[in-house]
Amino acid sequence: MWFKENTAAMHYEAALFELLGRIAPDRVIAPVAVDRDRGWMLTPDGGVTVPTLTRTDEQMWIRIVREYAELQRTVAERRTEVLGTGVPRLRPLDTPQWAAHHARELARTVRE
């Protein structure tokens, strides 16, 4: 099993994965349990993580990108539900500022 306690910046992730587990169970590891109020989730062990892959795993990288694109298409059709999980609504022009803010938040969390 894998337990995840999300940071404040990613608090919505537990609710998002709960939704994704319902609408795209073949694309994500669906949570076994979710605490939306705390941003916690418990999932089955998913095996190898992306950071452990190497440049020589070219076919795996191709598969990851393809499947991620397919997930995005599925999720785009459910925009209202996705935003209902607390996922930030971002315009392209707002994205750099949002990313910089959350990078600072994550860096602060690491220092604590």
N, C-alpha and C positions, 0 to 999 in steps of 0.2 A: 504494500500500500504506500501511497505518497500523500503526505499532509502538506498543505500550503497555507500559510498565513500571509495574505497580501498586504503590502504597504498601503498607506493612505492613498497614494497616487493611483494604485491599481485595485482599490477596494472592490470595484465593480466586477473584477475578473471571475469571482466565484459565481455570481449570478449569470454572467455571460456564458461560462462553461456549462452551467446547468441548462441554459437555453440551447446551446450548441449540441449538447448531448441528446436533446429531444429532436432537433431539426436536422442534424447531420451526424448521427451516431457512427457512421462509417468514416468520418473525417477527424474525429476528436476522441480522446479518452474521456468518456462521460464520467462525471463525478458520482461516487457512491453516496456521498453526503455533502450538503452545502449549508453553511450558516451565513446567510446574506448580510445580517446585521454586523457580523465581525469580519466578513470578507474571507472566510475560511472555506476550504474544500478538501475533501478526501477522495482520491482517485486510486484505481488499481495501478500497480507499477507498470509504467509504459515501456520499460526496457531502455535501450540506448538513447541518450539525449543528443541533440544537435551539436553542442560544443565538442562532443567526443569524436565526431566525424572528421575525416582528414580530406585534404584536397584530392586524394586518389579515389574517394568514394563518389566519383562523378555521377554514376547512375542513381545513387541515393539522393544526391542534391537535385538532380533533374526531377525525380519523383516528388521530392518535398515541394519544390516550386510549383509543379503542375497541380498537386493536390491542394496546395494553399490557394492557388488561383480558382480552383473549382469550389473550394469552401467560400471564398469571397463572393462568387456568383450566387451561391445558395443564400448566403447571409444578406446580400444586397436586396433580395426579394422580401426580406423580413425586417426592413429598416426600423419600423416603429417598435417592434419587439426588442430589437437589439438596443436601441436608444433607451428603452424602458428598463434595461439592466443597469443603467448608469454610465454606459460607455460615453466618453466625451464627444460632443458634436463639434467637429472641427472643419473650418473652411481651409482650403489649401494654404491661403496666406497666413493663417493663424498657427499652422503646424510648427514652424521653427521656434516660435516663442513658447508654445506648449511643451515641445521637446526639451528646450533649454531649462524651463522651470522644473520639469520632472527629473532631469539629469541632476540638477542642484539638490532636489529633494532626496533622490537616491544616494547621492554622495554624502549628504548630511546623515542619512540613516546608517550608512556604512561606518562613518566616523564615530557614531554613538556607541 
